[in-house]
Amino acid sequence: MSRFNTPISIETVAASKIDQVDFSNLAFGNIFSDHMLVCDFKNGAWEMPKIMPYQNISISPSARVFHYGQAIFEGMKAYKDQEGAAWLFRPEENFKRFNTSCVRMAMPEIREDYFFDGLQELLKLDQNWIKSGAGNSLYIRPFMIASEAGVSASPATEYKFMIICSPAQAYYGGQVRVKIAEKFSRAAPGGFGYAKAAGNYAGQFYPTKLAQEEGFQQLIWTDAKTHEYIEEAGVMNIFVRIGDTLITGPTSDSILDGVTRKSIIQIAEDQGYAIEVRPLKVQEILDAQKDGSLKEMFGAGTAAVVSPISGFGYQGETYELPSIENSYAMQFKKKLNDIQYNQAADPYGWRVAAW
Ligand SMILES: *Cc1c(COP(=O)(O)O)cnc(C)c1O
């Protein structure tokens, strides 16, 4: 990773709490490592980053984040190989997307030197929280909130950038059943679906809850205007395999530019898979289901890498997908994991030493 020699104030924990953690039994995102990074934006500039013991923060009840949702985040992971070296996967992409999200939500962009030096120092301090072994990782959550007090409906002038880290295990989500959205939308043209904004998630909870009450785990989001085109699978990008062709929609205002998505596209292109990046109609999926050419659907994102879909509901009907040996989903999961865990050559330079 890039190094900029940023001065960082560091206060370490008196005693690590790592011995109290059962690493063989982790629920996603409930346990956090010993330290966190905090960086305040005031008077038009970012102040010196601070690393301190993970703890509650104090913030005015009138802070803009609570009222107008000026909040964005990223999701990335640190991996450890068998020799004990720690790695990140395409962290530059997360940094760039973080600032893309900042711009859209009228928030100040984080400095590259503070982001990367802060992250490196934090990971170095909490390196014992990155466990080696298949599927283990340290989930990294950089985020930014509008911390200025006052409920005037305008962008804040004070912000907090923070990074917290949570140990994660292999994600065996199993196969998910999804419902194709007919009424609700996640994002719209001209909106901010391409940003990793907190509000995008808040707006998804209710429609997803309704789908869950009908026995589905997730919604397949369709375009806001016509609901004829497939956009994303829950909070993941979506791939559909028809025959031996893999199809995913083009990124847009409403389709987020996922790092996993673009890595799969790149590998697919280089390794001779038939891959098409183009708008995909719900009707095409229904037709393919009917003539037997619909082979796979899967979500793609950092948390699970891929999440295979076993069936879907649409207009009151449910449809099952065939179970496939050596699925594309599992092939891409393995190819990505092998690069991430330093078990295969990385011709792309995606794998970067964590410090
Ligand atoms: C984070 C996210 C993704 C996946 O992005 P990755 O970079 O692959 O983790 C996809 N869709 C949405 C809406 C997201 O928020």
The ligand as a Gaussian input file, in Angstrom:
#p B3LYP/6-31G(d) Opt

LIG

0 1
 C      -21.063000      -2.534000      -1.485000
 C      -22.108000      -2.831000      -2.493000
 C      -21.892000      -3.778000      -3.519000
 C      -20.672000      -4.647000      -3.619000
 O      -19.485000      -3.957000      -3.791000
 P      -18.086000      -4.663000      -3.520000
 O      -17.097000      -3.600000      -3.788000
 O      -17.963000      -5.808000      -4.437000
 O      -18.105000      -5.109000      -2.084000
 C      -22.891000      -3.935000      -4.470000
 N      -24.036000      -3.241000      -4.410000
 C      -24.279000      -2.344000      -3.431000
 C      -25.552000      -1.601000      -3.430000
 C      -23.326000      -2.110000      -2.445000
 O      -23.581000      -1.230000      -1.482000

